[in-house]
């Protein structure tokens, strides 16, 4: 049974959220709000396991509710007398909220999504209303119910606090820091397999996911707000370490005569870095054993590999030092890390516009059906349709999400019928109903935590249960109205299912092409004299693109998106390193300009030009061999940098053509 095997943390989470929902319902009932179950729903929505999650979600919910209530007052107040104008105005507002919420992430996306369906919740029930003054009463009642639910959830978080967001983030950063060494040991093996590609994708996704923990930690306590710059810096450092790991792998794969002693020394080096007392001296002694032979000065490959490996070690030790200072910091410790930009993100404007168009069509079709048939409960169908379109437009598999919601509504229809007409009609006091509701909610919360496979279903049952049971003040027990309203809710979600099936989101193959084109477009900007993005900003942008298809089942598209991202990222690191030669006035600077011009010739937004690519690779190899025999040591260092560029570009020679479509290179 769920009660016996629940841990103390699960009990705390379940009791906190269940008490918050019951408390919100009681307060809203005592304030004589007309639909107090919305307060219970609001408390369920902000039931996050951490303090920062509750605070950030609550702020987004309050802002979204106020914006949505204001929009409903403006739209319904001016268009309620004309049903068609009202329908098109609401459809436009919901489409706009869908588009804006898709453009952002985290709290901003949640606030605009809530602004959309809050306006639907307030305005659609007024389609049969002639008194515009009632609009203000309903709007302020909905906002009050939302705020009551949020305050109840926040109060219970103070009474039964959860684990600290900052501590969870610091632990995650430390675990990822240690895992990067295991990842390096895996990628520096000579063989290539799908496990290596999937491991690289997982590392990227987990580092970017920690950015969500950083945001929650920012809202949880002032101490973590003070360290926000350091958290952001460490995330950038881990992304850079991931890039260097893939760069070293490329060098190893393109080094035909690498010494046999490299592999065991790399293993010894990673083991030394795992030690908590590792320092630059101990690492330098190991790097000295890996250093190139001074008598073989023209071996630019060995020197380039050694310099890149040394850069990885120094960067790793620097991250270890900052992590140690962060873990041992007191509330008054002032940590000032180097500056780092916020993690970049990308928005798919084509997909977002398509989602907004789908929302507009669903609301217009549902509204037209309601107007033509004079459906009394059509407002419930339009409300659920609006909620589904706005919420699930950004979902990786919206049809699956709508299917789950349909199952939820059918289960709740049967359950709420038994509760409402079997139990609630026999009681006259709210406290009697709470005796039944509290253990029910606690059990459902425990089941959600213990059964990860069905966590989404249990979560939806908890959130939507209030609107189906409909605890109103005064209570209503009209069976015909209850049946029609539940049927209209199911019909509204079913219309969304049809819309997502007909106006389907783009396939993963098309999304992959758009992400690849966006990466190439950003890389071309990196080749300009004054790029818009810094090296770190471009790096995080590339990894953001790669992570967008991490759950895709199209393996070939995922592979080429990862390959394009890694190749262009390695080339970008070389370009920024070549720019360091800009102050030089000797002929070596002209060689640098030739290399950057070579990249401009072979790269375009549409893809790589195959014939110039072959010519450029031959030219780069010739430059490396020529510079390796130069008398100036700086020329041999430049030969190693150019060889890194050669190794990165060579991976694009192995492109394959996807059947019945374009080449992934020419996308």
N, C-alpha and C positions, 0 to 999 in steps of 0.2 A: 504494500500500500504506500501511497506517496508520503503519508505522514511519518511512518516509521523510518524510512530510508533518507529522509531529508536532513541535510547538514544544517549547522547553526546559521551559516550565511544564507542558505535558501529559506530558512524559517524567517530570518530577519527581513529579507526581501519580500516574501509573501505577506507577512503580517503588516509591514509598513504600507504596502500598496493597498491591501484590503481595507485596513483601517482608514487610509486616506480616502478611498472611494466611498466608504460608508459615512465618513465624516462630511465629505462634500455633499452627499445626498441629504444628510440631515440638516446642514446649514442652509442649503438652497430651499429645502422644504420649510424650514423655520422662517426664512425671509419671504415666504409665499411667492416664490418665483413660479411661473406657470408651468414650466417643463424642467423640474429640478434634475431629471436624469442626465441632462447635458453637463451638469457639474460633475457627476460621477464619471461620465465619459472623458471629460477633460482631465480629471485626476488619473485616469487609466492611461491616457496618451503620454503624459509626462512622467510615467513611472519608470525611470531609468535606474540602473543599479548604482550609479555614482552621483556624487553631489554636483560635479560640474555638468554632467549630462542633464540633470533636472533643472539647474539654473539656466543653462543655455537654451534648452528646449522651451522652458517656461517663458523666457524673454521673447523668443521667436513666436510662440503661440499668442502672447499678449499683443505683440506688434501686428501679427497677422489678423487677429480678431478685430482690432481697432480699425485697421485698413479695410478689411472686408465689411465691417458694419457701416463704415462711412460710405463705401462704394454702394452698398445696398440701399442706403438712404437716398443717395443721389440718383441712382438708376431707377429704383422703384418709385421714388417721389415724383419723377418727371415723366415716366413712361407707363405707369401702371394702368392708366385708362385705355391704352392701346396695346392689346395682347401681342401683336406681331412686333411692334417696336420694342416692347419689353423683352420678348424672346431674343431678338437679334442683339439688343444691348447687353443682356446677360451673357449671351454666347460670346460676344466680343470680349467682355471682361474676363470670362473664364479662359478663353484662348490666350489673352494677354498674360494672365497669371501663370498659365501652363508654360508659356514661352519664357517668361522671366525666371520662374523657378528652375527651369532646365538650364538656364545660363549660369546659375550659381550653385554652390554646394553648402552643406551644413545648415546653419541657422537662417541664412538669407533665403535659401531654397525652400526651407520649411515655412518661413513666414509668408512668402508669396503664394505658396500652395494653399496655406490656410486662409489667406486673404481671398482666394478664389472660392473655395467651397464654404467659407463662412458667409459670404454674400449669398451663395445659393441656399444655405440653410435658413437665412433670414428672409430673403426675398421671395423664393418660390412658394412657400406656404401662403403668400398673400395674393395669389392669382385670383382668388374668388372674393377678395376683400374690396370694399368700396370706400372705407374710411382710411384715409392716408395717415391719420393720427395714430392708428394702431401700429403702423410701421415703426414709429419711434419707440413704442412700448415693447414691441418684440425685439428690436435691435438692442435696446439697453438691457433687456432681460437675458438675451443670449450672451452678451459680453459679461454681465454680472455672473452668470453661471460658469463661464469659462474661468474668470478670475477666482471664483470660489474654489473651483477644482484645483487650480494651480496653487493657491495659497494652502489648501489642505495637503497637497503633495509635498510642498516645501516645509510645512510644519512637521509632518511625519518624518521627513528626512533629517530634521534637527533632533527629533525624539529618538529615532532609531537610525543613526548615521551608518553609512556604508564605508567601504574602504576608500582611502584617499586616491583621487585621480592622479595627483603628482607622484605618489609612491608607485602606482601602477605604471606610469609612464617611465619613471626612472628604471624600474625593473625591466620593462620591455626594451629600453635602450641598452641596458647592460646585456640582456640575453641576445639581442641582435648583434651587438658588438662582438660577443664571443662566437656567435654563429657565423659571422663573416669569415673567420679563419677556417671553419669547416667547409664553407662554400669555396674558399680559395683552394683548399686542398682537393676539392672535387673537380673544380674547373681546370686546374693545372695538370690534370692527368692527360695522357696523350690521346685516349680514345674519345669519340663523340657519340652521344646517345641522347634519346629523348628525355631521360631522367635529368641530364645536365640542363637542357633547355627549360624544363618545367621548374627545376630548382632555381634557375636564374629569374624566371617570372615570379615565383613565389617570394623570393627575397625582395624584389622591387615592390610587389604589392604590399608586403608587410611593412616596409619602411614608410610607404605613403599612407598606410592605414594608421601608423603611429601619429601622423599629423592630426588625426581626429582626436586622439588622446591628448595631444598638446592643446587643442582648443578647449577640451573639457577641463584640463588642468588649469588653463588660464582663468576660467570662470569659477573654479572651486575655491581658491584661496589667494590672498594677495601675495603670499610668498612665491607662489608659482607664476604669478603675473610678473614678478620681478625677474624671474629666471626664464621668461619666455624667449628672449633673444638667444640664450644659451641652448635651449631646447631646439630652436630652429637651426642654429649653427650645427648642432650634433646630427640632426637629420640630414643636412646638406653634406656633412662629412661622411656619413654612411653611404649616401648615394655616390659620392666621389670614390669611396673605397670600392664600391661595386663596379664602377667604371674601370678603375685601375685593374681589378681582378680580371675582367674580360680583356683588357688591353694586353696584360701579361700573357694570357692564354693565346692571343693572336700571335704574339712574338714567338712563343714556344712552337706553335704549329707551323710557322714559316721559317724556322731555323733548321736548315737541313743537317748541319754538322754540329749540333749542340753537344757539349761534353756529357759523357755518361754520368758524371758526378753531380749533375744539376738536380736530378730528381730527389736523391736522398738528402741533399743539402736543403732543398725547399721544404721537405718534411720536417727536418730539424729546426728550420727557421720558424715555421708555423707553431711548432711545439714550444719554442722559446717565447714566442709572443703570447701564448696562452698563460704563461706564468704571471701571477699578480705583481711580482717584483722585477719584471722585465724592464730594462732601461736601454738607453742608446748605446752605452758601452758594450753590453753583452750582445746586442743585435749587431753592432758594428764589427765585432770580432767574427761573427758568422758571415756577415756580408763580405768581409775581407777574403774569406775562403771562396766566395763566389765571384770575386772580382776578376776581370780579364787579365791575361798575362801581359805585363809591361813590354815584353820583348816582341809581342805580336800587336803592334800599334794599329794596324789597318783592319783589325777585327771589329768593325763598327757594330755588328750584330750583338756581340757579347756585351759591348759597352752600353748599347741602347737598352738591352734587357736588364743589365745590372742597375742602371740609373732609374729605370721604371720601378724595379723591385725595391730599391732603396727609398724611392718616393713613397711607395706603399707602406713601408715599415715606419717611416717618420710620421706619416699621416695617421697611421694606426696608433702609434704611441702618443701622439698629440690628442687624439680622441680619448684614449685611456686616461690621460692626465686630466682632461676636462670632466670626464665622468667621475673620476675619484673626487675631484673638488666639489662636484655637484652632490655626490652622495654624502660627503662630510660637511656640507654647508649648513650653517645655522641661519635662523631668520634674519640676522643682521649682516650676514656675509654678502659682500658686494662682488659679484662676478661679472667681468666685462669681456666677453669673447669677441673675436673678430666679427665684423659685420657680415651678414648673409641675407640675401633677399628672401622674401616669402616664397614658399614652394609654388611653382608656376602651375597653372591649370589651363585646360583647353575646352572650349565649348563647340559642339557640333551644330552649327547654325542650321544646316540643312535638316538634320533630324529634329531639332527643336522646333523649327517652323512647321514641319510635317505633323508633329504632335499637337501643336496649337491648332492647325487646320482640322485635325481629327476631332479635337474637343469642340470646336465651333460647329462642325457637322452634326455631332451627336446631340448637342443641346438644341440646335435648330430642328432636327428631325423629331426629337422627343417633344419639344414645345409645339411643333406643328401637329403632331398626333394628339396631344392633349387639347389643343384648341379645336381641332376638327371633330373630335369625339366628345368634347365637353366632359372629359374624364375628371371626376371629382377628386380622386387621389393621384392625379398625374403629377402633382407637385413633389410627392415622395419619389416617384420614378426619376424626375428631373434632378432632384437633390442627390440621389445615389449615383446617377449617371455622371453628374458633375464631380462628385468625390472620386469616383473610379478613374475618370479621364485625367484629372489633375494629379492624383497620387501615383498612378501606374504608368504614366507616360515615360518616366525616366527609369522604369524597371527593366532589368536585362531581359526578362521573359514576361511581358505584360499579360499574354493570354493565360499562362499558368497562374499568375497572381489573381486574375479575374475568376478563373476556375475555382481557386481556393476560396475566394470571397463568395461565390455562388453556393459552394458547399456550406460555408459558414452561415449564410442567410437561411438556407433550408433547415439546417440543424436548429438555429435559433427560432425559426418559426414554430417548429414542433415543441421545443423546450418552453418558449415563452407562452404558448397556448396553455400548457399544463400549469405553469406558474401563475399566470394572470387569472385564468378562469377556474383553476382548481385550488389555489392557495390564497391569492390576494383578495378574492371576493369574500373570503371568510374572516378577514382580519380588518380591524378598524383603526389601528394605531401603527405608526411608522416603526416604532421599536420592535413590534412583533415581527414585522417583515425583515428587520435587520438581523434578528436572531437566525433567520434562515439564510440571509444574503451573505453574512460575514464568513461562516464556514465554507459556503459554496465558493466564494471568491478566493479564499485562502487555498482551497484544494486545487482550483484551476491554476492559480499562480505557481503552486508546487509542480503540477503536471507540466506546465510550460517550461520550467527550469530543468526538469528531469528527463523529458522526452524531447531531445534536440530536433529530431526529425519532424515532429509536429508542433514545434514551438510557434511557427507562424500561424497555424490554425488556432491554437489555444489563445494566442495574443489577440487575434481578430474576434474570437468568441467573447473575450473579456471586454474589448473596446465597444463592440456593437451590441452587447447584451442589454445595456441600459436603454438604448433607443427602441428595442423590441419589447422589453417589459413595460416601458413607458410609465414610470412612476410619476404621475402628475398631481397637481394640487389645484382643485379637488380631483380625486381619482375618477377615471372613466372606464366603463365596462361595456362598450358597444361592440358586440361580436362582429356585426357586418362591417363597421368601420375598421375594426382591427384586421379583419381578413383582407379587405380591399387594400389597406395601406401596406400590409406585408407583401401582398401580391404585386403591388406597384413597385416596391423596393426590388423584388427579384427581377421584375421586367426591366427596370432601369439598369441593373447590372448586366442583364442579358443583352440589352442593346449595346452596352460597352463591349461585351464579348464579340458581338457581330462587327462592331467598328474596328476593334483590334485585329479581327480576322480578315476583314476586307481592306481597310486602310492600314496594312501591316507595317510595322517598323522595318527599317532597312535590315537586310541580312548582314551577318557578320562579315561576309566577303566584301560587301559594299562599304561597311563601316571601316574595315581594314584598309581599303583603298583610300578613303578620305583621311584616315589617320596617317598613312604613309605620305600622302601628298602634303599634309600639314607639316610633317617632320622635314620633308625636303624643302618646303617653302621657308621654314625657320632656319634651315641649314644654309640656304642661299644667302639669307640675311647675315649669317655669321661670317660669310666670305667678304662682305663689304668692309669698307674702311672704318665705318662707324656703325657697328651692329646695334640694333635696338635692344637686344638682350645680352646680358653678361654670360660668361661661361657657365656659372653655376645655375643661372636662371634657365638657360637652354637645356642644361643637363636634367633639371627637374621636370621641364616640359616634356622632354623625350620620354622619360620614365612614366610620366602621367599618361601619355599616349599608349605606351605599352601595356599599362595596367588596365586600360579600358576594355580590353578583350581578354583579360586573364581567365574569365569563366567561359569563354567561347569554346564550342565543340568543333569548330573548323580549325583543325590542327595546322593545315598548310598556311592559312591566313595568319594565325598566331605566330607561326615560325618566321614568316617573312616580315611581319611587323617588328618582331624582336630583332631580326637580323638587320633590317634597315636602321632601327634605332641605335643598335650597338655600333654598326659601321660608321654612321654619320657622327655619332658621339665621339668615337675614337678619332675620327678625322678632325672634329672640332677642337679636341684637346691639342692635336698637333698644330692646327692653325693658330691657336692662341699662343702656343710655345714659339712658333715661328715669328709671331709679332714682337717677341722680345728682342729680335734682332733688328728692330726698326731703327734704333739709334746708331747702328753700325754704318759706316761709310765705305767699307771695303767691298770687294767683288762678291763676297759671300751673301750680302744682302740682295744682290741681283738673283742669286740662286733661289733665295727665299721667295722672291716675287714670281719666279718661274713656276715654283711649286703651287702657289696659291692660284696663279692663272690657269694651271693645269686643272685644278678642281673646278674652276668656273667653266672650263671648256667641256668637261665630261658630265657635269651635273646640271639638271634643269628640274623645274617643278613636275614635269611629266615623267621624269625618270633619268636613267643613265644612258648616254649614247655609247653603244657597244664598241664601235670601231675606235672612237677617241679614247675609250677606256683601255683598250689593248695597247694603243700607241702610248698612252700616258704611263701605263705600268712599265713598259719597256724603257721609256725615257727616265722614269724615276729610278729604276734599277741601274741604268747607266750613270746617272748622277751620283748614286751611292758609291758605285765602284770607283768612279773618278775621284770623289772627295776623300775616299778612304786612303788614297795614295798621296794626298796633299800633305805638304810639310807642316801646315798649321794645325795644331791640336783642335782648334775651334771648328775647322772644316770636318774633322772626323766626328765631332759631336753632332754637327749638322747632318752628316751622313746617317747617323743613327736615328735622328728625328725623321728624316725623309724615309728611312726604311720602315719606321712605324706607320707612316702614311701609306706606304706600299702594301704593308701587311693588312691594313684595314680595307683598302680598296679591292684587294685581290679576292675577298670573300664574295664580291658581287659578280665574279666571273661564273659562279656555279648556279646561276639562275635557271629555273625550270619554268616551263609554260603550263599554266593551269588549263585543263581542258575546257573548251567552250567559253573561254573568257580571255582577257588580256593577260599579258605577262605581268607577274608581280613587280618586276622591275619598272616596266613602263606604265604600270598601274592604270 
